[in-house]
Amino acid sequence: MPGPILYAAGRVRQVPGIRNVVGDPYPDPMWEGDVWVAVRAARAGADVVRRGFDEEFTTEMKGAVDPVTEIDREAEYAITSVIASHFPKDATLAEEGGGADWRGRRVWIVDPLDGTVNFVNRVPQVAVSVALWDEGRPLVGVVIDVARDEEFVASQGEGARANGRPILVSETASLQESLLATGFPYDRQEHARAYLHVMEQVMTRSRGTRRMGAAALDMAWVACGRFDGYWEHGGPAGVKPWDAAAGMLLVTEAGGTATDSKGSTHELQPSAFVVTNGKIHEELRQIVDESMPRHLR
């Protein structure tokens, strides 16, 4: 595991009085202000989503296959309220409410309900994702698996944890032996053949592929070694900054690699995300890049 983090002055902030909070399984110096706020905010959102599984709720459609519920909005409000109460001058970028450019100073990037299609159909594969980025670099990432009550937390330079225990990516050394995860953009009805071409290229060179429906959880599962890698397209209808901001830090702090299809790091609006244990990264990245759908080039 990495050694103790050396916080740069003015970048990672502390909240006075938080050290009297007990019962949370995070060590010094990980359990500092930004991490504490991110975890508290994500838990507030997860509580809303968890209750929502047992409630009736209204659903609207943002697109042909892209629903949003009142639970998404309630969870987002719960998350952003916690953040604003501690850091009122910080910016936010959230799925439903929009907000600041993710490249700005101290931007909290929020997905209040990752896996809304699953949620609407009562499929228990949904997550809450909260991240803090500063000038295009990740500082903190939290992903909560609502149904399994698993909490994934990463802090820059301090490693990644699941329910307080350190996690590492898998040791799988070849794509042929890898279990991978992916997803499909919301314009899949128009570009099905193009996306399936990429899937075919990966499927024929790997052990297996899973399509779980929650990008933040897919990345968290790469971080803890359940999946060896993950790829998914971005672009106008694909994975957005709020889907990936926390998960990318989880993976890199767990020893893995997170880039776009060209190999660039810290990019939240690429044509495709490629996130792996590091050992299979170049092989998967090249396949994704060479098979890129024409409309995303």
DRENLUMVO-626896 format. One record per residue (C-alpha): residue number from 1; residue in one letter; x, y, z. Coordinates in pm, whole numbers. Layout:
<pts>
pos: NUM; code: a; x: X; y: Y; z: Z
...
</pts>
This chain:
<pts>
pos: 1; code: m; x: 0; y: 0; z: 0
pos: 2; code: p; x: 117; y: 358; z: -57
pos: 3; code: g; x: 269; y: 543; z: 234
pos: 4; code: p; x: 98; y: 827; z: 423
pos: 5; code: i; x: -35; y: 1100; z: 199
pos: 6; code: l; x: 132; y: 1439; z: 212
pos: 7; code: y; x: -150; y: 1685; z: 157
pos: 8; code: a; x: -61; y: 1991; z: -48
pos: 9; code: a; x: -163; y: 2308; z: 128
pos: 10; code: g; x: -489; y: 2447; z: 2
pos: 11; code: r; x: -589; y: 2136; z: -195
pos: 12; code: v; x: -730; y: 1882; z: 53
pos: 13; code: r; x: -921; y: 2050; z: 329
pos: 14; code: q; x: -1006; y: 1949; z: 683
pos: 15; code: v; x: -1328; y: 2005; z: 872
pos: 16; code: p; x: -1285; y: 2122; z: 1232
pos: 17; code: g; x: -1427; y: 1887; z: 1491
pos: 18; code: i; x: -1463; y: 1578; z: 1276
pos: 19; code: r; x: -1219; y: 1368; z: 1479
pos: 20; code: n; x: -1478; y: 1308; z: 1751
pos: 21; code: v; x: -1673; y: 1092; z: 1507
pos: 22; code: v; x: -1623; y: 724; z: 1598
pos: 23; code: g; x: -1714; y: 393; z: 1442
pos: 24; code: d; x: -1581; y: 459; z: 1091
pos: 25; code: p; x: -1316; y: 215; z: 965
pos: 26; code: y; x: -1075; y: 460; z: 801
pos: 27; code: p; x: -721; y: 528; z: 923
pos: 28; code: d; x: -528; y: 849; z: 968
pos: 29; code: p; x: -462; y: 1041; z: 756
pos: 30; code: m; x: -729; y: 912; z: 515
pos: 31; code: w; x: -1011; y: 1014; z: 749
pos: 32; code: e; x: -972; y: 1386; z: 690
pos: 33; code: g; x: -1218; y: 1657; z: 593
pos: 34; code: d; x: -1270; y: 1593; z: 224
pos: 35; code: v; x: -1298; y: 1217; z: 270
pos: 36; code: w; x: -1527; y: 1254; z: 567
pos: 37; code: v; x: -1760; y: 1489; z: 380
pos: 38; code: a; x: -1759; y: 1270; z: 69
pos: 39; code: v; x: -1850; y: 960; z: 270
pos: 40; code: r; x: -2120; y: 1140; z: 468
pos: 41; code: a; x: -2267; y: 1285; z: 149
pos: 42; code: a; x: -2266; y: 951; z: -31
pos: 43; code: r; x: -2428; y: 780; z: 267
pos: 44; code: a; x: -2702; y: 1043; z: 271
pos: 45; code: g; x: -2775; y: 971; z: -94
pos: 46; code: a; x: -2761; y: 596; z: -41
pos: 47; code: d; x: -3019; y: 622; z: 237
pos: 48; code: v; x: -3261; y: 790; z: -4
pos: 49; code: v; x: -3202; y: 529; z: -275
pos: 50; code: r; x: -3232; y: 241; z: -29
pos: 51; code: r; x: -3569; y: 364; z: 95
pos: 52; code: g; x: -3678; y: 415; z: -264
pos: 53; code: f; x: -3660; y: 43; z: -336
pos: 54; code: d; x: -3963; y: -4; z: -113
pos: 55; code: e; x: -4159; y: 298; z: -234
pos: 56; code: e; x: -4367; y: 394; z: -531
pos: 57; code: f; x: -4203; y: 671; z: -734
pos: 58; code: t; x: -4261; y: 868; z: -1050
pos: 59; code: t; x: -4044; y: 811; z: -1355
pos: 60; code: e; x: -3977; y: 1043; z: -1648
pos: 61; code: m; x: -3779; y: 978; z: -1965
pos: 62; code: k; x: -3482; y: 1197; z: -2060
pos: 63; code: g; x: -3447; y: 994; z: -2378
pos: 64; code: a; x: -3582; y: 683; z: -2545
pos: 65; code: v; x: -3405; y: 450; z: -2299
pos: 66; code: d; x: -3285; y: 698; z: -2032
pos: 67; code: p; x: -3517; y: 727; z: -1730
pos: 68; code: v; x: -3495; y: 957; z: -1431
pos: 69; code: t; x: -3696; y: 922; z: -1111
pos: 70; code: e; x: -3786; y: 1147; z: -823
pos: 71; code: i; x: -3548; y: 932; z: -615
pos: 72; code: d; x: -3257; y: 1045; z: -836
pos: 73; code: r; x: -3342; y: 1407; z: -758
pos: 74; code: e; x: -3403; y: 1349; z: -386
pos: 75; code: a; x: -3074; y: 1163; z: -350
pos: 76; code: e; x: -2889; y: 1437; z: -538
pos: 77; code: y; x: -3036; y: 1701; z: -308
pos: 78; code: a; x: -2934; y: 1500; z: 0
pos: 79; code: i; x: -2577; y: 1464; z: -129
pos: 80; code: t; x: -2524; y: 1822; z: -239
pos: 81; code: s; x: -2677; y: 1955; z: 83
pos: 82; code: v; x: -2416; y: 1774; z: 290
pos: 83; code: i; x: -2136; y: 1905; z: 70
pos: 84; code: a; x: -2267; y: 2263; z: 71
pos: 85; code: s; x: -2304; y: 2261; z: 449
pos: 86; code: h; x: -1930; y: 2200; z: 489
pos: 87; code: f; x: -1781; y: 2358; z: 178
pos: 88; code: p; x: -2025; y: 2626; z: 58
pos: 89; code: k; x: -1768; y: 2783; z: -174
pos: 90; code: d; x: -1688; y: 2459; z: -358
pos: 91; code: a; x: -1845; y: 2389; z: -696
pos: 92; code: t; x: -2058; y: 2090; z: -788
pos: 93; code: l; x: -2132; y: 1897; z: -1106
pos: 94; code: a; x: -2426; y: 1659; z: -1067
pos: 95; code: e; x: -2612; y: 1439; z: -1310
pos: 96; code: e; x: -2955; y: 1594; z: -1269
pos: 97; code: g; x: -2865; y: 1949; z: -1170
pos: 98; code: g; x: -2561; y: 2007; z: -1388
pos: 99; code: g; x: -2311; y: 2263; z: -1263
pos: 100; code: a; x: -1944; y: 2348; z: -1298
pos: 101; code: d; x: -1684; y: 2228; z: -1544
pos: 102; code: w; x: -1511; y: 1922; z: -1397
pos: 103; code: r; x: -1172; y: 2080; z: -1474
pos: 104; code: g; x: -1228; y: 2369; z: -1232
pos: 105; code: r; x: -1113; y: 2432; z: -876
pos: 106; code: r; x: -1253; y: 2191; z: -616
pos: 107; code: v; x: -1548; y: 2043; z: -803
pos: 108; code: w; x: -1765; y: 1779; z: -636
pos: 109; code: i; x: -1887; y: 1539; z: -905
pos: 110; code: v; x: -2206; y: 1354; z: -811
pos: 111; code: d; x: -2407; y: 1067; z: -953
pos: 112; code: p; x: -2696; y: 1026; z: -709
pos: 113; code: l; x: -2824; y: 701; z: -859
pos: 114; code: d; x: -2599; y: 513; z: -1097
pos: 115; code: g; x: -2803; y: 239; z: -1261
pos: 116; code: t; x: -3141; y: 408; z: -1284
pos: 117; code: v; x: -3272; y: 156; z: -1538
pos: 118; code: n; x: -3189; y: -120; z: -1289
pos: 119; code: f; x: -3354; y: 77; z: -1010
pos: 120; code: v; x: -3675; y: 133; z: -1205
pos: 121; code: n; x: -3697; y: -240; z: -1264
pos: 122; code: r; x: -3608; y: -322; z: -900
pos: 123; code: v; x: -3278; y: -482; z: -1002
pos: 124; code: p; x: -3045; y: -444; z: -699
pos: 125; code: q; x: -2739; y: -327; z: -892
pos: 126; code: v; x: -2726; y: 47; z: -825
pos: 127; code: a; x: -2479; y: 285; z: -669
pos: 128; code: v; x: -2419; y: 634; z: -538
pos: 129; code: s; x: -2100; y: 802; z: -656
pos: 130; code: v; x: -1935; y: 1112; z: -505
pos: 131; code: a; x: -1595; y: 1245; z: -609
pos: 132; code: l; x: -1388; y: 1556; z: -553
pos: 133; code: w; x: -1165; y: 1676; z: -836
pos: 134; code: d; x: -938; y: 1978; z: -831
pos: 135; code: e; x: -815; y: 2136; z: -1155
pos: 136; code: g; x: -865; y: 1816; z: -1351
pos: 137; code: r; x: -714; y: 1581; z: -1092
pos: 138; code: p; x: -901; y: 1347; z: -854
pos: 139; code: l; x: -862; y: 1388; z: -479
pos: 140; code: v; x: -1139; y: 1171; z: -330
pos: 141; code: g; x: -1378; y: 907; z: -461
pos: 142; code: v; x: -1664; y: 724; z: -288
pos: 143; code: v; x: -1893; y: 463; z: -442
pos: 144; code: i; x: -2164; y: 295; z: -234
pos: 145; code: d; x: -2325; y: -28; z: -351
pos: 146; code: v; x: -2669; y: 37; z: -208
pos: 147; code: a; x: -2807; y: -318; z: -218
pos: 148; code: r; x: -2499; y: -492; z: -75
pos: 149; code: d; x: -2409; y: -212; z: 166
pos: 150; code: e; x: -2051; y: -200; z: 39
pos: 151; code: e; x: -1867; y: 130; z: 65
pos: 152; code: f; x: -1567; y: 188; z: -160
pos: 153; code: v; x: -1345; y: 484; z: -66
pos: 154; code: a; x: -1025; y: 620; z: -219
pos: 155; code: s; x: -810; y: 918; z: -135
pos: 156; code: q; x: -526; y: 1041; z: -355
pos: 157; code: g; x: -203; y: 872; z: -249
pos: 158; code: e; x: -368; y: 684; z: 37
pos: 159; code: g; x: -501; y: 373; z: -138
pos: 160; code: a; x: -851; y: 234; z: -177
pos: 161; code: r; x: -1073; y: 52; z: 70
pos: 162; code: a; x: -1398; y: -143; z: 79
pos: 163; code: n; x: -1582; y: -114; z: 410
pos: 164; code: g; x: -1255; y: -1; z: 565
pos: 165; code: r; x: -1034; y: -283; z: 437
pos: 166; code: p; x: -760; y: -219; z: 179
pos: 167; code: i; x: -836; y: -347; z: -169
pos: 168; code: l; x: -618; y: -422; z: -470
pos: 169; code: v; x: -684; y: -499; z: -833
pos: 170; code: s; x: -652; y: -855; z: -964
pos: 171; code: e; x: -331; y: -1025; z: -1073
pos: 172; code: t; x: -472; y: -1161; z: -1399
pos: 173; code: a; x: -196; y: -1121; z: -1654
pos: 174; code: s; x: -364; y: -1185; z: -1990
pos: 175; code: l; x: -680; y: -1069; z: -2161
pos: 176; code: q; x: -759; y: -1428; z: -2256
pos: 177; code: e; x: -799; y: -1513; z: -1886
pos: 178; code: s; x: -987; y: -1194; z: -1795
pos: 179; code: l; x: -1342; y: -1132; z: -1681
pos: 180; code: l; x: -1449; y: -791; z: -1809
pos: 181; code: a; x: -1740; y: -553; z: -1768
pos: 182; code: t; x: -1893; y: -308; z: -2012
pos: 183; code: g; x: -2205; y: -110; z: -2091
pos: 184; code: f; x: -2376; y: 47; z: -2390
pos: 185; code: p; x: -2451; y: 416; z: -2457
pos: 186; code: y; x: -2808; y: 544; z: -2469
pos: 187; code: d; x: -2791; y: 576; z: -2847
pos: 188; code: r; x: -2746; y: 200; z: -2877
pos: 189; code: q; x: -3062; y: 164; z: -3084
pos: 190; code: e; x: -2914; y: 387; z: -3354
pos: 191; code: h; x: -2559; y: 247; z: -3334
pos: 192; code: a; x: -2613; y: -110; z: -3217
pos: 193; code: r; x: -2397; y: -266; z: -3487
pos: 194; code: a; x: -2102; y: -38; z: -3411
pos: 195; code: y; x: -2111; y: -111; z: -3037
pos: 196; code: l; x: -2156; y: -484; z: -3094
pos: 197; code: h; x: -1850; y: -486; z: -3318
pos: 198; code: v; x: -1636; y: -372; z: -3026
pos: 199; code: m; x: -1804; y: -628; z: -2803
pos: 200; code: e; x: -1728; y: -903; z: -3053
pos: 201; code: q; x: -1360; y: -809; z: -3066
pos: 202; code: v; x: -1330; y: -822; z: -2688
pos: 203; code: m; x: -1555; y: -1125; z: -2641
pos: 204; code: t; x: -1349; y: -1342; z: -2872
pos: 205; code: r; x: -1026; y: -1260; z: -2685
pos: 206; code: s; x: -1136; y: -1276; z: -2321
pos: 207; code: r; x: -1277; y: -1527; z: -2076
pos: 208; code: g; x: -1608; y: -1348; z: -2032
pos: 209; code: t; x: -1793; y: -1019; z: -2041
pos: 210; code: r; x: -2063; y: -888; z: -1807
pos: 211; code: r; x: -2307; y: -602; z: -1862
pos: 212; code: m; x: -2424; y: -501; z: -1513
pos: 213; code: g; x: -2576; y: -159; z: -1578
pos: 214; code: a; x: -2392; y: 63; z: -1328
pos: 215; code: a; x: -2059; y: 206; z: -1445
pos: 216; code: a; x: -1945; y: 327; z: -1102
pos: 217; code: l; x: -1990; y: -22; z: -959
pos: 218; code: d; x: -1816; y: -180; z: -1257
pos: 219; code: m; x: -1511; y: 34; z: -1180
pos: 220; code: a; x: -1533; y: -37; z: -807
pos: 221; code: w; x: -1536; y: -408; z: -886
pos: 222; code: v; x: -1223; y: -367; z: -1097
pos: 223; code: a; x: -1065; y: -193; z: -797
pos: 224; code: c; x: -1138; y: -484; z: -564
pos: 225; code: g; x: -1043; y: -754; z: -815
pos: 226; code: r; x: -1383; y: -896; z: -906
pos: 227; code: f; x: -1343; y: -776; z: -1264
pos: 228; code: d; x: -1008; y: -760; z: -1439
pos: 229; code: g; x: -1112; y: -473; z: -1662
pos: 230; code: y; x: -1390; y: -252; z: -1787
pos: 231; code: w; x: -1450; y: -46; z: -2097
pos: 232; code: e; x: -1741; y: 169; z: -2207
pos: 233; code: h; x: -1790; y: 441; z: -2464
pos: 234; code: g; x: -1835; y: 806; z: -2376
pos: 235; code: g; x: -1951; y: 1071; z: -2616
pos: 236; code: p; x: -2287; y: 1251; z: -2611
pos: 237; code: a; x: -2489; y: 941; z: -2513
pos: 238; code: g; x: -2231; y: 744; z: -2318
pos: 239; code: v; x: -2055; y: 746; z: -1982
pos: 240; code: k; x: -2045; y: 1092; z: -1828
pos: 241; code: p; x: -1805; y: 1253; z: -1578
pos: 242; code: w; x: -2032; y: 1174; z: -1282
pos: 243; code: d; x: -2035; y: 804; z: -1376
pos: 244; code: a; x: -1656; y: 772; z: -1375
pos: 245; code: a; x: -1505; y: 1039; z: -1148
pos: 246; code: a; x: -1499; y: 830; z: -829
pos: 247; code: g; x: -1444; y: 490; z: -989
pos: 248; code: m; x: -1133; y: 597; z: -1179
pos: 249; code: l; x: -963; y: 703; z: -855
pos: 250; code: l; x: -1067; y: 381; z: -683
pos: 251; code: v; x: -896; y: 179; z: -954
pos: 252; code: t; x: -573; y: 377; z: -968
pos: 253; code: e; x: -542; y: 384; z: -589
pos: 254; code: a; x: -597; y: 6; z: -586
pos: 255; code: g; x: -302; y: -36; z: -822
pos: 256; code: g; x: -480; y: -38; z: -1157
pos: 257; code: t; x: -486; y: 184; z: -1464
pos: 258; code: a; x: -759; y: 418; z: -1590
pos: 259; code: t; x: -725; y: 596; z: -1925
pos: 260; code: d; x: -917; y: 684; z: -2237
pos: 261; code: s; x: -880; y: 476; z: -2553
pos: 262; code: k; x: -567; y: 672; z: -2651
pos: 263; code: g; x: -396; y: 619; z: -2317
pos: 264; code: s; x: -455; y: 965; z: -2167
pos: 265; code: t; x: -521; y: 982; z: -1794
pos: 266; code: h; x: -754; y: 1209; z: -1595
pos: 267; code: e; x: -996; y: 1251; z: -1884
pos: 268; code: l; x: -1367; y: 1252; z: -1797
pos: 269; code: q; x: -1510; y: 1320; z: -2143
pos: 270; code: p; x: -1338; y: 1072; z: -2375
pos: 271; code: s; x: -1466; y: 861; z: -2662
pos: 272; code: a; x: -1419; y: 560; z: -2436
pos: 273; code: f; x: -1308; y: 473; z: -2084
pos: 274; code: v; x: -1067; y: 182; z: -2034
pos: 275; code: v; x: -1014; y: 76; z: -1673
pos: 276; code: t; x: -813; y: -233; z: -1581
pos: 277; code: n; x: -581; y: -405; z: -1336
pos: 278; code: g; x: -293; y: -261; z: -1538
pos: 279; code: k; x: -158; y: -592; z: -1660
pos: 280; code: i; x: -412; y: -629; z: -1940
pos: 281; code: h; x: -450; y: -259; z: -2006
pos: 282; code: e; x: -264; y: -211; z: -2331
pos: 283; code: e; x: -423; y: -513; z: -2493
pos: 284; code: l; x: -776; y: -402; z: -2405
pos: 285; code: r; x: -706; y: -36; z: -2482
pos: 286; code: q; x: -579; y: -116; z: -2829
pos: 287; code: i; x: -885; y: -326; z: -2910
pos: 288; code: v; x: -1120; y: -52; z: -2795
pos: 289; code: d; x: -928; y: 214; z: -2984
pos: 290; code: e; x: -900; y: 17; z: -3308
pos: 291; code: s; x: -1270; y: -77; z: -3293
pos: 292; code: m; x: -1394; y: 274; z: -3210
pos: 293; code: p; x: -1733; y: 344; z: -3373
pos: 294; code: r; x: -1703; y: 593; z: -3654
pos: 295; code: h; x: -1943; y: 844; z: -3497
pos: 296; code: l; x: -1714; y: 868; z: -3191
pos: 297; code: r; x: -1383; y: 914; z: -3372
</pts>
